[in-house]
Amino acid sequence: MTARIVCAWSGGAEAWARIAATAAARAAEIVTLTLDLGQGTDLEEVRDRALASGAVRAHVLDVREEFARDHVLPALHANALQADPEGQQLAAQLAARKLEEVAAIEGATPVTESIAIDGTLLGRHGAAYTLTKASADAPSAPAHVEIAFEHGVPVAINGVSMALTELIEILTIIAGHHGVGRIGLVEAPAAVVLMTAYAALAGAYQPTDVTGIVRLTLLKGDHTVSGVSRLMAEPS
């Protein structure tokens, strides 16, 4: 029986060359795994290219909710997004686990070395800015944003309840439009705003039950907290 390896692939030619070299060295067939982390890539196209390039099977998994719930939230609570605002390391950890799961299904060996993450729903790394405007090009009028938290989980923007992944996507659009979220070559609008909001709420109230509303002003690449209040329980 021919050996198989399972490799994470996001579609890059250089990454495929490394995968092909690894497969040749092990005399193994290639199975690819592509994760939807909210990076905005056409993943079905990546799947088709993998099969056309010689992969015997190509898996595409939507892990956006799992990534946000099980990785982004704990990192936000632990203040760990400061060191990883675009969630690259968090995504690599998730990818390594998914590789092992798929490998078990395929009866294959997972290749977890040098997992490349091109971007996540939190942001991306690179000089070609696509998520954020330059502060000089951002609107002159400020945006006022209210983020509601329930037990540490952001659940609404400006009074509109939404799922965590959608909230991050919407916050990325709003903050990025106002030039907020550039950290060197990293773009992470939602992470930057959420870190500030969560820290303000946890600092104002007990961090063991972070429930309340944080109001922020976004203007020309800057963001400031303009108010913090508790969310009152609904009357029974």
N, C-alpha and C positions, 0 to 999 in steps of 0.2 A: 504493500500500500504506500502510495506517495505521501511524503510528509507535507504538512501544511503549516503556514505561518499566518497570523492575523496581525495586520498593521493598520495603524491610524493613518488616514490620508485625507487631506483637505483639498487636493487637486493640483498642487504645485508640481512642475516638471522635475525640479531638483529632488524633491522628496520622493517622487516615483522612482527616480534613478537609484536612490539609496535603497528603496524597498526591493527593486529588481536585483540589485547587487547582493542584498542579504538573502533573497530567495535562491539566487544562483549558487551562493556559497553553501547553502544548506540543502541544495537539490530539492527545494520545496515549492509547492504551489502557493499562490498568493490569494489570501482573503483580505479584503479591505473593510475598514470600519470608518464611516464618516458621521460625525455627530453634529446635530443641529443645536448649537449653543446660542443661537440668536445673532450669528455673525452676518446674516444677510446674503449668504452665498446660495446660488442655485445648486442645492445638494443632489437633486436628481441628475443634473448634468454631470456632476462629479462622479456619481455612481455609474452612469453610462460610460464615462471616459475610463473608469477603472476596468470595466468589463472589456472595453475595446482595446485596452492596453495589455490585457492578458490575465486579469484576475479571474479566478474560477467562481468567485462569489463576491458580491459587494453589498455590505449592510449599511443602511442609513437609519439612524435613530434620532428621534426628537427628544432631547433631554433638557429642554429649556426649563420646564417646571421643576424637575429634580435639581438642576443646577442652582436655580434661584432659591429653592426651599432649603436644600440640604447643604449648600456650600456658601452661597452669597449671604444669606441671613446670619448664619453663625459667624461668618467673618465680619459682618457689620457690627454684630453685638460685641465681638472681641477686639474691635478696632484694628482688625488685621487687613482691611482694605487699604489702609494707608500705604502699605508696602506692595500691594498688588491691586491697584485700583481697577484695572481692566479685567481682573479675574483670570489671568493667564495661568498662574500656578494652581488655582482652584480647579480650573478646567482640565489641566493636565492630570490632576489626581483623579478626577471623575473619568477621564478617558482611559487611564490605566486600569481602573476597575472594570469598565465596560469591555476593554480588550480581553480581560481575563474571562468575563462572562461569555462573550462570543466565542472565545477559544474553546471553552468547555463544551459549548454546543457543537462546534465544528470538529472537535477532536484534534485541535491544532495547538500550536505553541504561540502564545502572545508575545509580540515584540514591543516592549514598553520603553525601550531606550529612545531618547531624543524625540519625544512626542512634541510635534510642532502645533501650536495653537495660533491661528491667524486672527482670531477675534472672538468676542462673546457678546451677549446682550448688554454687558456693562460697558464695553468699549473695545478699543484696538490700539495697536502700537504701530507707528510709522509716520513718516514725514508728510505723506499725502493725506491731509486732514479731510475727512468726509463727514464727520459727525458734528463738528464745531465750526462756527464762524470765527474769524479773527476778531478780536475785541473792537478794533477800529471799524469793522464792517457790521458789527452788531447794531440792532436798533437803538436809537437814542432814548426811546421811552422804556421805562423799566417794566418787567413782568413781576406780578405778585402771585406767589404760589403758596398754597396751604397743603401740607402733607399731614394726613391723619395716621396715627399709629395705634394699634391695639396689641397690647402685650409685646411690644417690640417689633411688630410686623407692620410695615407700611401698607395701608389698605385703601386709601383714597387720596385723590388730588383734587383740590378745589371743590370738595364735597361730593365728588363722583367716585363711588366705590368701584374697584377693579381688582383683578387678579394681580399677583405680584409681578409676573412677567410683563403683563400689559402696563402696569404702573411704571416699571423700569423703562420700557420702550417709550412711553409718553413723556416721562421726565427727561429722557435722553434728547427727544426732539425739542422740548421747551428750553432746556438749559443750553443745549448746543446752539440753538438759534440765537441765544443771547451771549454766545461766546464763552460760556462757562464750561469748564471741564478739561482744559489742556494742562497737562503736567509734563513739561518737556515734550517728548515725542509721543506721549501717551494721551489718548482721548478717552475720557471716562466721565461724561457729564452727569449721568445718574448717580454714579458712585460718589462723586464729589459732593453733590447736593445731599444725598442721603446720609453720608457721614456727618456732615455739618448739622443736619436736622436731628439725627439720632443723638448726637453728643449734646445738643442743646436741650433736648427733652430729658435725657438721662441725668443731665446736670441740674435741671430744675426740679425733678421729682425723683422718687425712688427708682434706681435702675433695675430693681427686681420686677417691676411691673410698669414698663414704659408705655403708658397709654395717654395720648393727648394729641394736640394739634400744634404744628410748628409752621409759622408764617415766615416766608423768605422773600427777599427782593433780589431779582437778577438784573444786572445792568452792566453792559459793556465788559463782559468777562469776569465780573465780580459777583459775589453772592453774599448776602448778609442776612442774619436772623432778625426779623422785625417784631416777633412776638411768640410766646409759648403759652399754651393753656391746657388744662386738663380736659379730657373727654368725660362728661358726666354719664353715669349709667342711665339707661332708659327706665322710666318709672314702671313698676309692675302693675 
